[in-house]
């Protein structure tokens, strides 16, 4: 009796296909909501079900066995048939159950997109949104690896813009910030010389951040700053600045609430009426075929930002 047909797990197949794309258990596990050991167990279960070795573990490079190559071909077809079947059957339930996955950096993901997502969800109650908050580089990688359907970014991170379809969803401006009690603000000043900024430690975002990438490209004098620390979370940067003599640069959209709450103060710099301005984008892979529901969401968002 062929027991694999009964016990086969669709998600195991999906993860096997992704693993072949990543060619690394550890790298794939970073992008999945499961541990590396769980992922390894899933692959072992598939091998147990079919009583063959799918991955050659005798070499340092990731390689499929001949059986693994055959399995991959059929796994891709099974997943395609399963998804098509699920989509067709949903019509009989008078529902269209679908998940839309968006990988977005902080400003698009937390400050711009939520209201549009909520509005679309109200009109389409059978769509489930999953929002992954990552920096711009990671969001673009997730898009290319088909982990996400769309991405919200603050920079194309040196990728070719022509590889994507995109919608400009906002404009952002950067401001220098410091603690409300910082020495730079003594005697009630909030306008300083740039040379004064270089005397204090500077904290900014991690590599891969769209904000950091844009700041480096548009503000070449960043090299003169006394860079001492990088942090991959804006709230943590605000806390660091609030409790120390560190200064930083931050999106005005992100910093406004912290400034209103008295956690930070904006710094105006002589000779620099504007520090950095950038566009924010909602993107998908160029000419990527979308389901009707995903295309409806894309088109609706595009209509909201059409210049009239």
C-alpha positions as CSV (number, residue, x, y, z in Angstrom):
1,X,0.0,0.0,0.0
2,X,1.4,3.4,-1.0
3,X,1.1,5.4,2.3
4,X,2.7,8.6,1.1
5,X,-0.5,9.7,-0.7
6,X,-2.3,9.6,2.7
7,X,0.4,11.3,4.8
8,X,1.9,13.8,2.4
9,X,1.9,17.3,3.9
10,X,1.5,20.2,1.4
11,X,3.5,22.6,3.5
12,X,6.4,20.1,3.6
13,X,6.3,20.2,-0.2
14,X,6.3,24.0,-0.3
15,X,9.3,24.1,2.1
16,X,11.2,21.5,0.0
17,X,10.7,23.6,-3.1
18,X,11.9,26.7,-1.3
19,X,14.9,24.9,0.1
20,X,16.0,24.0,-3.4
21,X,15.8,27.7,-4.2
22,X,17.7,28.8,-1.1
23,X,20.2,25.8,-1.2
24,X,20.6,26.3,2.6
25,X,18.6,25.0,5.6
26,X,19.9,27.8,7.8
27,X,19.1,30.6,5.3
28,X,15.6,29.3,4.6
29,X,14.8,28.9,8.3
30,X,15.5,32.6,8.8
31,X,12.6,33.4,6.5
32,X,10.2,30.8,7.8
33,X,8.2,30.8,11.0
34,X,9.9,27.5,12.0
35,X,13.3,26.5,13.3
36,X,16.1,24.9,11.3
37,X,15.6,21.6,13.2
38,X,11.9,21.6,12.3
39,X,12.7,22.2,8.7
40,X,15.2,19.4,8.7
41,X,12.6,17.1,10.3
42,X,10.1,17.9,7.5
43,X,12.6,17.0,4.8
44,X,13.5,13.8,6.7
45,X,9.8,12.9,6.9
46,X,9.5,13.3,3.1
47,X,12.4,11.0,2.7
48,X,10.9,8.5,5.1
49,X,7.6,8.6,3.3
50,X,9.1,7.9,-0.1
51,X,11.9,5.7,1.2
52,X,14.6,7.5,-0.7
53,X,17.3,10.2,-0.1
54,X,16.3,13.5,-1.6
55,X,19.3,15.6,-0.7
56,X,23.0,14.5,-0.9
57,X,24.4,15.2,2.5
58,X,27.9,13.8,1.7
59,X,29.0,17.0,0.0
60,X,29.5,20.5,1.4
61,X,27.5,22.0,-1.5
62,X,23.7,21.6,-1.5
63,X,22.8,19.0,-4.1
64,X,19.7,17.0,-4.9
65,X,20.0,13.3,-5.6
66,X,18.6,12.0,-8.8
67,X,15.5,10.9,-6.8
68,X,15.4,14.5,-5.4
69,X,15.3,16.0,-8.8
70,X,12.4,13.8,-9.8
71,X,10.6,14.6,-6.6
72,X,11.1,18.3,-7.1
73,X,9.5,18.2,-10.6
74,X,6.4,16.5,-9.2
75,X,6.3,18.6,-6.0
76,X,6.0,21.8,-8.1
77,X,3.2,20.2,-10.1
78,X,1.4,19.0,-7.0
79,X,1.5,22.5,-5.4
80,X,0.3,24.0,-8.6
81,X,-2.6,21.6,-8.8
82,X,-3.4,22.0,-5.1
83,X,-3.5,25.8,-5.3
84,X,-5.7,25.7,-8.5
85,X,-8.0,23.3,-6.9
86,X,-8.3,25.4,-3.7
87,X,-9.0,28.5,-5.8
88,X,-11.8,26.8,-7.8
89,X,-13.4,25.2,-4.8
90,X,-13.6,28.5,-3.0
91,X,-16.1,29.6,-5.6
92,X,-18.6,27.0,-4.4
93,X,-18.3,28.4,-0.9
94,X,-19.2,31.8,-2.2
95,X,-15.9,32.9,-0.8
96,X,-12.5,33.8,-2.1
97,X,-10.1,32.9,0.6
98,X,-6.6,34.2,-0.2
99,X,-3.6,35.4,1.7
100,X,-1.7,38.6,0.6
101,X,1.8,38.8,2.0
102,X,3.5,42.2,2.1
103,X,7.1,42.7,3.2
104,X,7.7,46.3,4.1
105,X,10.1,48.6,5.8
106,X,8.9,50.5,8.8
107,X,7.5,53.7,7.3
108,X,5.4,52.0,4.5
109,X,4.5,49.0,6.6
110,X,3.5,50.9,9.8
111,X,2.6,54.4,8.8
112,X,1.2,54.3,5.2
113,X,-0.2,51.0,4.1
114,X,-2.3,49.9,7.2
115,X,-5.3,52.2,6.4
116,X,-5.4,51.0,2.8
117,X,-5.1,47.4,4.0
118,X,-7.9,47.8,6.5
119,X,-10.2,49.4,3.9
120,X,-9.6,46.7,1.4
121,X,-10.1,44.0,4.1
122,X,-13.5,45.5,5.0
123,X,-14.7,45.2,1.4
124,X,-13.1,41.8,0.9
125,X,-13.5,39.9,4.2
126,X,-12.1,36.7,2.8
127,X,-8.7,38.0,2.2
128,X,-6.0,37.6,4.9
129,X,-3.1,40.1,5.0
130,X,0.3,39.1,6.4
131,X,2.6,42.0,7.0
132,X,6.4,41.3,7.4
133,X,8.3,44.3,8.8
134,X,11.8,44.2,7.4
135,X,14.2,46.7,6.0
136,X,14.1,47.6,2.3
137,X,16.9,45.2,1.3
138,X,15.2,42.2,3.0
139,X,11.8,43.2,1.6
140,X,13.2,43.2,-1.9
141,X,14.8,39.8,-1.3
142,X,11.6,38.4,0.0
143,X,9.8,39.6,-3.1
144,X,12.4,38.0,-5.4
145,X,12.2,34.7,-3.4
146,X,8.4,34.7,-3.7
147,X,8.1,34.9,0.1
148,X,6.1,38.0,-0.4
149,X,3.6,39.1,-3.1
150,X,4.4,42.8,-2.6
151,X,6.9,45.0,-0.9
152,X,6.9,48.5,0.6
153,X,10.3,50.1,0.5
154,X,12.1,53.4,1.0
155,X,14.9,52.6,-1.4
156,X,15.5,50.2,-4.3
157,X,18.9,49.4,-2.6
158,X,20.9,49.6,-5.9
159,X,18.5,47.2,-7.6
160,X,17.4,48.0,-11.1
161,X,14.1,49.8,-10.9
162,X,13.1,48.4,-14.3
163,X,12.9,44.9,-12.7
164,X,9.8,46.1,-10.8
165,X,6.4,47.6,-11.2
166,X,6.0,50.3,-8.6
167,X,3.6,52.8,-7.1
168,X,4.9,55.9,-5.4
169,X,2.9,55.9,-2.1
170,X,4.5,58.8,-0.2
171,X,7.3,61.4,0.3
172,X,9.5,61.4,3.3
173,X,12.0,63.9,4.7
174,X,14.9,63.2,7.1
175,X,15.7,65.3,10.2
176,X,18.6,65.3,12.6
177,X,17.5,64.5,16.1
178,X,18.9,64.6,19.7
179,X,17.8,64.4,23.3
180,X,15.7,67.3,24.6
181,X,18.4,67.9,27.2
182,X,21.4,67.6,24.8
183,X,24.3,70.1,25.1
184,X,23.6,71.3,21.6
185,X,20.3,72.8,22.7
186,X,21.8,74.8,25.6
187,X,20.6,78.4,25.8
188,X,17.4,77.4,23.9
189,X,19.2,76.9,20.5
190,X,17.9,74.5,17.9
191,X,20.0,75.7,15.0
192,X,23.6,74.4,15.0
193,X,26.6,74.2,12.8
194,X,27.3,70.9,11.1
195,X,30.8,70.9,12.6
196,X,29.1,70.9,16.0
197,X,27.3,67.6,15.1
198,X,30.5,65.9,14.3
199,X,31.7,66.3,18.0
200,X,29.0,63.9,19.3
201,X,28.5,60.1,18.7
202,X,26.1,59.3,15.9
203,X,23.8,56.3,15.7
204,X,22.0,55.1,12.5
205,X,20.3,52.2,11.0
206,X,21.8,48.9,10.0
207,X,23.1,47.9,6.5
208,X,20.1,47.0,4.3
209,X,18.0,49.9,5.7
210,X,16.5,52.1,3.0
211,X,16.9,55.1,5.2
212,X,20.6,54.5,5.7
213,X,21.1,53.8,2.0
214,X,19.3,57.0,1.0
215,X,21.1,59.1,3.6
216,X,24.5,57.9,2.3
217,X,23.6,58.7,-1.3
218,X,22.0,62.1,-0.7
219,X,24.1,63.4,2.1
220,X,27.8,62.8,1.3
221,X,28.9,64.7,4.4
222,X,27.7,61.8,6.4
223,X,31.3,60.6,6.3
224,X,32.2,63.5,8.6
225,X,29.8,62.3,11.3
226,X,31.2,60.5,14.4
227,X,29.5,57.2,13.6
228,X,29.6,54.9,16.7
229,X,26.6,52.7,16.6
230,X,24.1,51.0,14.3
231,X,20.7,49.7,15.4
232,X,18.1,47.9,13.3
233,X,15.0,49.4,15.0
234,X,13.8,53.0,14.9
235,X,12.2,52.9,18.4
236,X,15.5,51.7,19.8
237,X,17.3,54.6,18.1
238,X,14.9,57.0,19.7
239,X,15.5,55.5,23.1
240,X,19.2,55.7,22.6
241,X,19.1,59.3,21.6
242,X,16.7,60.2,24.4
243,X,18.9,58.7,27.1
244,X,22.4,59.8,25.9
245,X,24.4,62.4,24.0
246,X,24.1,60.5,20.8
247,X,22.6,62.2,17.8
248,X,20.9,60.6,14.8
249,X,19.0,61.1,11.6
250,X,15.4,59.9,11.2
251,X,12.4,60.0,9.0
252,X,10.1,62.8,9.9
253,X,7.1,60.4,9.7
254,X,8.7,58.2,12.3
255,X,10.1,61.0,14.5
256,X,7.1,63.3,14.7
257,X,5.3,61.4,17.5
258,X,8.5,61.0,19.5
259,X,9.2,64.7,19.2
260,X,5.6,65.6,20.2
261,X,6.0,63.3,23.2
262,X,9.1,65.1,24.3
263,X,11.4,62.2,23.7
264,X,13.6,63.9,21.1
265,X,14.2,67.3,19.6
266,X,14.7,68.2,15.9
267,X,18.0,69.9,15.1
268,X,18.2,72.5,12.3
269,X,21.6,72.7,10.7
270,X,23.0,75.9,9.2
271,X,23.5,75.7,5.5
272,X,21.3,72.6,5.1
273,X,17.7,73.7,4.7
274,X,16.9,70.2,3.6
275,X,18.8,67.1,4.7
276,X,17.3,64.3,2.6
277,X,14.1,63.8,0.7
278,X,13.0,60.5,-0.7
279,X,10.0,58.7,-2.3
280,X,8.4,55.6,-0.8
281,X,7.2,52.8,-3.0
282,X,4.9,49.8,-3.1
283,X,6.4,47.3,-5.6
284,X,5.9,43.9,-7.2
285,X,8.1,42.0,-9.6
286,X,7.9,43.2,-13.2
287,X,5.0,41.7,-15.1
288,X,4.3,39.3,-12.2
289,X,1.0,37.5,-12.9
290,X,-1.4,38.2,-10.0
291,X,-4.6,36.5,-8.9
292,X,-7.7,38.5,-9.4
293,X,-7.8,39.5,-5.7
294,X,-4.2,40.5,-5.6
295,X,-4.5,42.5,-8.8
296,X,-7.6,44.2,-7.3
297,X,-5.6,45.3,-4.3
298,X,-2.7,46.5,-6.5
299,X,-5.1,48.4,-8.8
300,X,-7.0,49.9,-5.9
301,X,-3.8,51.1,-4.2
302,X,-2.6,52.5,-7.5
303,X,-5.8,54.5,-8.0
304,X,-5.4,56.1,-4.6
305,X,-2.0,57.6,-5.6
306,X,-2.8,58.5,-9.2
307,X,-2.0,62.2,-9.8
308,X,-5.1,63.9,-11.0
